[in-house]
């Protein structure tokens, strides 16, 4: 008969006294190498075999550790709204936690409470609004100690300690785009006679955009000069622009030519 899950079955033992000693525990449980689980096999005059006791139960104690994740931006500021899944590697139901948005000691923290012994994969399923998900792979091993691996490297010693566990910090970079701009001159105005032009970046029609800081007006002056010589490449790039606003809605950027030389321009928007 095939033994059940978690059951050890031993066949064809001779009469005598025996005991089991645990040599290796299940993953995530503490080893009990001191307890002897004894039993006796006897045969009576009628050749009937008896096992006393007829079954044995060995209990293991699971490892248990506190585990938290702190979500930050690249400057260390705590970020709320990120969703993390802690997925058991041997199967089972993932545990999901969301980093706190409210200001205070727990801001940016996803608290998984006490995790039992075993191996887990930490997955950032939803990043904070305006940020990209982390591309790093984190593995959490709750055994004799709590270990955390980042991209296969043990980073446990670099983590912050909390009561009975560890705090892992995961940083995100902003979700940004770049907007190139090229000034095209229509007509016969010769190189060397073209005045500089001022291009203003508009976000959702506003003359200021901001991301995690104070609003700022962004202008670029194009003069077609490289190394003191005017060239045909009147080009520049607006870098590191937030892709979405604070609600997660994509930002519509437009460019407005505001000055040619010292002369103001009315209109002149180009949609993006």
C-alpha positions as CSV (number, residue, x, y, z in Angstrom):
1,X,0.0,0.0,0.0
2,X,1.4,3.4,-0.9
3,X,2.0,5.6,2.2
4,X,0.1,8.8,2.6
5,X,1.6,12.2,2.3
6,X,3.7,12.9,5.5
7,X,3.7,9.2,6.4
8,X,6.8,6.9,6.7
9,X,6.0,3.2,6.1
10,X,8.6,0.5,6.9
11,X,8.1,-3.1,5.8
12,X,9.6,-6.5,6.7
13,X,11.0,-5.7,10.1
14,X,12.0,-8.5,12.4
15,X,10.6,-8.7,15.9
16,X,12.4,-6.4,18.3
17,X,12.6,-2.9,19.7
18,X,13.1,0.1,17.3
19,X,12.9,3.9,17.3
20,X,12.8,6.7,14.7
21,X,15.0,9.7,15.0
22,X,14.5,12.7,12.6
23,X,17.5,13.2,10.4
24,X,16.2,16.0,8.2
25,X,13.1,18.1,8.8
26,X,10.6,19.3,6.2
27,X,11.5,22.6,4.6
28,X,10.7,25.5,6.9
29,X,10.6,23.4,10.1
30,X,13.0,23.0,13.0
31,X,15.0,19.7,13.3
32,X,14.1,17.5,16.2
33,X,17.1,15.1,16.5
34,X,16.7,14.4,20.2
35,X,13.3,12.8,20.4
36,X,13.3,9.0,20.0
37,X,10.0,7.7,18.7
38,X,10.1,4.1,20.0
39,X,8.0,1.0,19.1
40,X,8.2,-2.7,19.6
41,X,7.4,-5.6,17.2
42,X,6.3,-8.9,18.8
43,X,5.0,-12.3,17.5
44,X,2.9,-14.5,19.8
45,X,2.4,-18.2,19.8
46,X,-0.2,-18.0,17.1
47,X,2.3,-16.2,14.8
48,X,0.4,-13.0,15.0
49,X,2.5,-9.9,14.7
50,X,1.8,-6.9,16.9
51,X,3.3,-3.4,16.7
52,X,3.2,-1.3,19.9
53,X,2.2,1.5,19.5
54,X,0.6,0.8,16.2
55,X,1.4,4.3,14.9
56,X,3.7,7.2,15.9
57,X,3.3,10.9,15.4
58,X,6.3,13.3,15.2
59,X,5.5,17.0,15.4
60,X,7.8,19.7,14.1
61,X,7.8,23.4,15.0
62,X,7.8,25.8,12.0
63,X,10.3,28.7,11.8
64,X,8.6,32.1,12.0
65,X,9.9,35.5,11.3
66,X,8.5,39.1,10.9
67,X,9.0,40.4,7.4
68,X,8.3,43.9,6.0
69,X,9.0,45.7,2.7
70,X,9.7,49.4,2.5
71,X,9.0,51.0,-0.9
72,X,11.0,54.2,-1.7
73,X,11.9,56.4,-4.6
74,X,15.5,56.8,-5.7
75,X,16.1,59.5,-3.1
76,X,14.7,57.4,-0.3
77,X,11.3,59.0,0.0
78,X,8.6,56.4,1.1
79,X,6.0,55.6,-1.5
80,X,2.5,54.2,-1.0
81,X,0.3,52.3,-3.3
82,X,2.8,49.6,-4.3
83,X,1.4,46.0,-4.3
84,X,3.7,43.1,-3.4
85,X,3.0,39.4,-3.5
86,X,4.9,36.9,-1.4
87,X,4.6,33.6,-3.3
88,X,5.5,30.2,-1.7
89,X,8.0,28.4,-3.9
90,X,6.3,25.0,-3.1
91,X,2.9,26.2,-4.1
92,X,0.1,27.7,-2.1
93,X,-1.7,30.9,-1.9
94,X,0.3,34.1,-2.4
95,X,0.1,36.8,0.3
96,X,-0.5,40.3,-1.0
97,X,0.2,43.5,0.8
98,X,0.0,47.2,-0.2
99,X,2.5,49.8,0.9
100,X,0.9,52.5,3.2
101,X,0.2,55.9,1.7
102,X,-0.7,57.7,5.0
103,X,2.1,59.8,6.5
104,X,3.8,58.5,9.6
105,X,6.1,55.8,10.8
106,X,4.6,53.1,8.5
107,X,4.5,55.2,5.3
108,X,5.7,53.2,2.3
109,X,5.7,49.9,4.3
110,X,4.1,46.6,3.3
111,X,3.8,44.5,6.4
112,X,3.6,40.7,5.8
113,X,3.3,40.0,9.6
114,X,4.8,36.7,10.5
115,X,5.9,34.4,7.7
116,X,6.3,30.7,8.4
117,X,9.3,28.6,7.4
118,X,9.9,28.0,3.7
119,X,11.1,29.7,0.5
120,X,9.2,32.6,-1.1
121,X,9.5,34.8,-4.1
122,X,8.7,38.5,-3.6
123,X,7.0,40.0,-6.6
124,X,6.1,43.7,-7.1
125,X,2.8,43.3,-8.9
126,X,1.8,47.0,-9.0
127,X,4.3,49.9,-8.7
128,X,3.4,53.2,-7.1
129,X,1.7,55.7,-9.5
130,X,4.3,57.4,-11.6
131,X,7.0,54.7,-11.0
132,X,8.3,51.7,-12.8
133,X,8.2,48.2,-11.2
134,X,11.4,47.0,-9.8
135,X,13.2,44.6,-12.2
136,X,15.1,42.9,-9.4
137,X,14.3,39.3,-8.2
138,X,14.0,38.8,-4.5
139,X,13.9,35.4,-2.8
140,X,13.1,35.1,0.9
141,X,14.2,31.9,2.8
142,X,12.8,31.4,6.3
143,X,15.0,28.6,7.8
144,X,17.4,28.6,10.7
145,X,17.8,32.3,10.0
146,X,15.8,34.6,7.7
147,X,17.7,35.2,4.5
148,X,16.9,37.5,1.6
149,X,18.5,37.2,-1.8
150,X,18.5,39.9,-4.5
151,X,19.2,38.6,-8.0
152,X,20.7,35.5,-6.5
153,X,23.1,37.4,-4.1
154,X,22.6,37.2,-0.3
155,X,21.8,40.7,0.9
156,X,20.6,39.7,4.4
157,X,23.4,41.5,6.3
158,X,22.5,44.8,4.6
159,X,18.8,44.8,5.7
160,X,17.4,46.7,8.6
161,X,16.5,44.7,11.6
162,X,13.0,44.8,13.1
163,X,11.6,42.8,16.0
164,X,12.0,39.1,15.2
165,X,12.7,39.7,11.5
166,X,13.9,41.9,8.7
167,X,12.9,45.0,6.7
168,X,13.7,44.9,3.0
169,X,13.9,48.3,1.1
170,X,13.0,48.2,-2.6
171,X,13.6,51.4,-4.6
172,X,11.8,52.4,-7.8
173,X,12.8,54.8,-10.5
174,X,10.2,57.3,-12.0
175,X,8.3,56.2,-15.1
176,X,9.6,58.9,-17.5
177,X,9.7,59.7,-21.2
178,X,11.8,62.0,-23.4
179,X,10.5,64.4,-25.9
180,X,12.7,65.5,-28.8
181,X,12.3,68.8,-30.5
182,X,13.5,69.9,-33.9
183,X,13.2,73.5,-35.3
184,X,12.5,73.4,-39.1
185,X,12.9,76.6,-41.0
186,X,10.6,77.1,-43.9
187,X,11.8,79.5,-46.6
188,X,15.0,80.7,-47.9
189,X,16.6,82.2,-44.8
190,X,20.3,81.3,-45.0
191,X,22.4,79.6,-42.4
192,X,24.1,82.2,-40.2
193,X,21.2,84.6,-40.4
194,X,18.6,82.7,-38.4
195,X,17.8,84.0,-34.9
196,X,17.5,81.8,-31.8
197,X,14.1,80.4,-31.0
198,X,12.6,79.5,-27.6
199,X,10.6,76.3,-27.2
200,X,8.4,75.8,-24.2
201,X,7.1,72.4,-23.0
202,X,3.5,72.3,-21.9
203,X,2.0,69.5,-19.8
204,X,-1.8,69.1,-20.3
205,X,-1.8,72.6,-21.7
206,X,-0.1,74.2,-18.6
207,X,3.1,76.1,-18.8
208,X,4.5,74.2,-15.8
209,X,5.0,70.5,-15.0
210,X,6.3,68.8,-11.9
211,X,7.1,65.4,-10.6
212,X,7.7,64.9,-6.9
213,X,8.7,68.5,-6.4
214,X,7.9,72.1,-7.0
215,X,6.4,73.1,-10.4
216,X,9.0,74.4,-12.9
217,X,8.7,76.2,-16.3
218,X,10.8,74.4,-18.9
219,X,12.1,76.3,-21.9
220,X,14.8,75.3,-24.4
221,X,16.6,77.9,-26.6
222,X,17.7,76.6,-30.0
223,X,20.2,78.6,-31.9
224,X,21.6,75.9,-34.2
225,X,25.1,76.5,-33.0
226,X,27.6,73.7,-32.2
227,X,31.2,74.7,-31.4
228,X,30.5,78.2,-32.5
229,X,29.3,77.2,-35.9
230,X,25.6,77.2,-37.0
231,X,24.5,73.8,-38.2
232,X,21.4,72.4,-39.9
233,X,20.5,70.4,-36.7
234,X,18.3,72.7,-34.6
235,X,17.6,70.0,-32.1
236,X,17.2,69.3,-28.4
237,X,15.5,66.9,-26.0
238,X,13.3,67.4,-23.0
239,X,14.5,64.6,-20.7
240,X,13.1,62.7,-17.7
241,X,9.5,63.8,-18.1
242,X,6.8,62.0,-16.0
243,X,4.7,59.7,-18.2
244,X,1.6,60.0,-15.9
245,X,0.2,62.5,-13.4
246,X,-0.5,61.8,-9.7
247,X,-3.7,59.9,-10.6
248,X,-2.0,57.6,-13.1
249,X,-3.5,59.4,-16.1
250,X,-1.0,59.8,-19.1
251,X,0.2,63.4,-19.5
252,X,-0.3,65.1,-22.8
253,X,2.7,67.1,-23.7
254,X,2.8,69.8,-26.3
255,X,5.6,72.2,-27.5
256,X,5.1,75.9,-28.0
257,X,7.4,78.2,-29.9
258,X,7.3,81.3,-27.7
259,X,10.1,83.5,-29.1
260,X,12.0,84.0,-32.4
261,X,14.9,86.1,-31.5
262,X,13.3,88.7,-29.2
263,X,9.9,88.6,-30.8
264,X,7.0,86.8,-29.0
265,X,5.0,84.2,-31.0
266,X,1.3,83.7,-30.5
267,X,0.2,80.0,-30.8
268,X,2.6,77.7,-32.6
269,X,1.8,74.5,-30.6
270,X,2.8,71.1,-31.8
271,X,0.9,68.1,-30.2
272,X,2.7,65.0,-28.9
